[in-house]
Amino acid sequence: MGYLRITEENIDKEHICCAMSGSQSLRKKEWLKARFREGLVFYRSEERGKCFIEYIPAENAWHPIDAPGYMHIDCLWVSGALKGHGYSNDLLAECVRDAKEQGRRGLTILSSRKKKGFLADPKFLTYKSFKPADESETGIQLWYLPFAESAETPRLKECARHPRVTEDGFVLYYADQCPYTYYWVPRLETAAREHGIPLKVIHIDSREAAQSAPSPVTNFSLFSDGKFVTHEILSEKKLLALAGIPE
């Protein structure tokens, strides 16, 4: 199967593989357009489906990580009928080739000890010789693949190592990097308003804000009374359950 690099020149006419479409896809495309000039690469299968890799120089990543000289993988996703054919290997190999050509020290990516939604699979990362570099107290890990033994080990920033906020009630941080947030965040706001659930929503709208966020995962991070709850994007029903409100 062939692959295609999405660029400013072709993004308006090409699909970007994510499960969300319509306005969600368009907003994701606008986010990508602003990142291309910062070195972001979106590389996908020519065949339509969820098969792509998105990466960017770590200095420009929308995550609170300290990984100078590394390339950070935002998302490596192969699913559905395209899974099980070695396409993840192909996409990662292209990222490695590109990063080495640019003189990068290695790759970084967010994962965990056990597989969690919206994070890279640790079994696959181990198979590809990645290893954990740092871990937040909530179990979210920064993994890395150094290109040389002398490469400096990347780290999470202190704000991400100990995720917490000072506000009471629910506090939700989200960014435009994942189109799922375009669909679910407004629904969570509506559900909270209708059921009297205290919910403060903070839109991360810049790289600087993302790099100082109180959690490694900036696409979606929910806190309750100051404590981190989850990085996995929730439905209204799950928010109501967390708030102790029966359906």
HUGIQUI-V409649 format. One record per residue. N is the residue number from 1. RES is the residue in one small letter. PSI is psi in whole degrees, 0 to 359 (NA if undefined). Layout:
n->[N/N]
res->[RES/RES]
psi->[PSI/PSI]
This chain:
n->[1/2/3/4/5/6/7/8/9/10/11/12/13/14/15/16/17/18/19/20/21/22/23/24/25/26/27/28/29/30/31/32/33/34/35/36/37/38/39/40/41/42/43/44/45/46/47/48/49/50/51/52/53/54/55/56/57/58/59/60/61/62/63/64/65/66/67/68/69/70/71/72/73/74/75/76/77/78/79/80/81/82/83/84/85/86/87/88/89/90/91/92/93/94/95/96/97/98/99/100/101/102/103/104/105/106/107/108/109/110/111/112/113/114/115/116/117/118/119/120/121/122/123/124/125/126/127/128/129/130/131/132/133/134/135/136/137/138/139/140/141/142/143/144/145/146/147/148/149/150/151/152/153/154/155/156/157/158/159/160/161/162/163/164/165/166/167/168/169/170/171/172/173/174/175/176/177/178/179/180/181/182/183/184/185/186/187/188/189/190/191/192/193/194/195/196/197/198/199/200/201/202/203/204/205/206/207/208/209/210/211/212/213/214/215/216/217/218/219/220/221/222/223/224/225/226/227/228/229/230/231/232/233/234/235/236/237/238/239/240/241/242/243/244/245/246/247]
res->[m/g/y/l/r/i/t/e/e/n/i/d/k/e/h/i/c/c/a/m/s/g/s/q/s/l/r/k/k/e/w/l/k/a/r/f/r/e/g/l/v/f/y/r/s/e/e/r/g/k/c/f/i/e/y/i/p/a/e/n/a/w/h/p/i/d/a/p/g/y/m/h/i/d/c/l/w/v/s/g/a/l/k/g/h/g/y/s/n/d/l/l/a/e/c/v/r/d/a/k/e/q/g/r/r/g/l/t/i/l/s/s/r/k/k/k/g/f/l/a/d/p/k/f/l/t/y/k/s/f/k/p/a/d/e/s/e/t/g/i/q/l/w/y/l/p/f/a/e/s/a/e/t/p/r/l/k/e/c/a/r/h/p/r/v/t/e/d/g/f/v/l/y/y/a/d/q/c/p/y/t/y/y/w/v/p/r/l/e/t/a/a/r/e/h/g/i/p/l/k/v/i/h/i/d/s/r/e/a/a/q/s/a/p/s/p/v/t/n/f/s/l/f/s/d/g/k/f/v/t/h/e/i/l/s/e/k/k/l/l/a/l/a/g/i/p/e]
psi->[145/168/159/135/126/131/176/331/328/356/329/338/355/150/161/23/335/156/335/146/191/225/328/317/320/320/323/319/321/322/317/317/320/341/338/321/347/7/7/142/131/114/123/170/150/327/137/131/181/88/92/165/140/124/162/151/133/332/335/6/148/53/148/75/153/94/60/134/353/164/129/130/115/317/133/108/120/124/180/216/343/351/146/13/9/10/329/320/318/313/317/321/322/321/317/313/313/315/318/320/328/359/25/155/336/196/151/158/151/136/207/173/317/153/130/152/144/14/158/150/117/331/317/318/318/317/326/14/15/161/154/138/325/162/137/164/352/3/358/130/151/117/157/155/97/146/350/148/334/357/134/140/126/161/158/148/157/324/333/338/331/75/122/159/169/342/151/169/194/136/125/123/136/156/169/7/328/123/342/329/329/328/314/325/313/326/323/320/317/315/320/318/317/333/9/31/125/114/119/124/126/115/116/108/16/158/322/318/321/320/351/17/154/25/148/326/115/345/321/120/120/133/153/119/43/342/143/135/305/156/355/130/127/155/171/319/320/325/316/321/318/326/358/27/120/152/NA]
